[in-house]
Amino acid sequence: MCARPGGVLALVGAVGGSDVRLDLWELIRPITLTGYSSETLDGPALRHAVAALAGWVQDGSMTAPHYATVPLAEAARAHAMLESRGVTGRVLLVL
């Protein structure tokens, strides 16, 4: 794993637990980390972030993660899938 100068590494969620197979300090020593939460972005900043992500997916410089959809009424099943590590990618709850 590597990041080019100015590159971005996004770590999201902790479903996999704390067993990380790389030394993150070695990875981040030469780079600057910047973090934010979508909860702290105002409308224009959130729209800008979403547009940037969509653009990267559209031009192929970033691929969307694999995901499974589960009806909201079956949220307990979705949670069980995550706990058992029975899913690759993300689980989206849908109405």
C-alpha positions as CSV (number, residue, x, y, z in Angstrom):
1,M,0.0,0.0,0.0
2,C,1.3,3.5,-0.8
3,A,0.1,7.0,-1.2
4,R,1.6,9.5,-3.6
5,P,2.5,13.0,-2.4
6,G,-0.8,14.7,-1.9
7,G,-2.6,11.4,-2.0
8,V,-5.5,10.4,0.3
9,L,-6.0,7.4,2.5
10,A,-9.5,7.0,3.8
11,L,-10.1,4.6,6.7
12,V,-13.8,4.2,7.4
13,G,-15.5,2.0,10.1
14,A,-14.0,-0.6,12.4
15,V,-16.0,-3.7,11.6
16,G,-12.9,-5.6,10.8
17,G,-11.6,-5.0,14.3
18,S,-8.2,-3.7,15.3
19,D,-6.1,-6.4,13.5
20,V,-4.3,-4.1,11.0
21,R,-1.7,-5.8,8.8
22,L,0.4,-2.8,8.1
23,D,2.3,-0.3,10.1
24,L,0.3,2.9,9.6
25,W,3.0,5.1,11.1
26,E,5.4,4.0,8.4
27,L,2.7,4.9,5.8
28,I,1.8,8.3,7.2
29,R,5.2,9.6,8.4
30,P,5.9,11.6,5.2
31,I,2.4,12.9,4.6
32,T,-0.1,15.2,6.2
33,L,-3.4,13.7,7.4
34,T,-6.6,15.8,7.2
35,G,-9.9,14.4,8.5
36,Y,-13.5,15.6,8.5
37,S,-16.9,14.4,9.2
38,S,-19.8,15.0,6.8
39,E,-21.7,16.0,9.9
40,T,-19.5,19.1,10.2
41,L,-19.7,20.2,6.6
42,D,-22.2,22.9,5.6
43,G,-24.4,22.5,2.5
44,P,-22.0,24.0,-0.1
45,A,-19.0,22.1,1.3
46,L,-20.9,18.8,1.4
47,R,-22.2,19.3,-2.1
48,H,-18.6,20.0,-3.2
49,A,-17.3,16.9,-1.5
50,V,-20.0,14.7,-3.0
51,A,-19.4,16.2,-6.5
52,A,-15.7,15.5,-6.2
53,L,-16.3,11.9,-5.2
54,A,-18.8,11.4,-8.0
55,G,-16.4,12.9,-10.5
56,W,-13.6,10.5,-9.5
57,V,-16.0,7.5,-9.8
58,Q,-17.2,8.8,-13.2
59,D,-13.7,9.4,-14.7
60,G,-12.5,6.0,-13.3
61,S,-9.8,7.4,-11.0
62,M,-11.7,5.9,-8.1
63,T,-14.0,2.9,-8.0
64,A,-17.0,2.5,-5.9
65,P,-16.8,-0.2,-3.2
66,H,-18.7,-3.4,-3.5
67,Y,-21.9,-3.3,-1.5
68,A,-25.0,-5.3,-0.6
69,T,-28.4,-3.8,-0.1
70,V,-30.7,-4.9,2.7
71,P,-34.2,-3.6,3.4
72,L,-34.4,-1.3,6.4
73,A,-36.9,-3.6,8.0
74,E,-34.1,-6.3,8.1
75,A,-31.5,-4.1,9.8
76,A,-30.8,-6.8,12.3
77,R,-29.8,-9.1,9.5
78,A,-27.5,-6.5,8.0
79,H,-25.8,-6.0,11.4
80,A,-25.4,-9.8,11.8
81,M,-23.8,-9.9,8.3
82,L,-21.3,-7.3,9.4
83,E,-20.6,-9.0,12.7
84,S,-19.9,-12.3,11.1
85,R,-17.8,-10.6,8.4
86,G,-20.1,-12.2,5.9
87,V,-20.0,-9.3,3.5
88,T,-17.4,-7.8,1.2
89,G,-17.6,-4.0,1.0
90,R,-20.5,-2.1,2.5
91,V,-24.0,-2.9,3.5
92,L,-26.6,-0.3,2.5
93,L,-30.0,-0.2,4.2
94,V,-32.7,0.8,1.8
95,L,-36.3,1.9,2.3
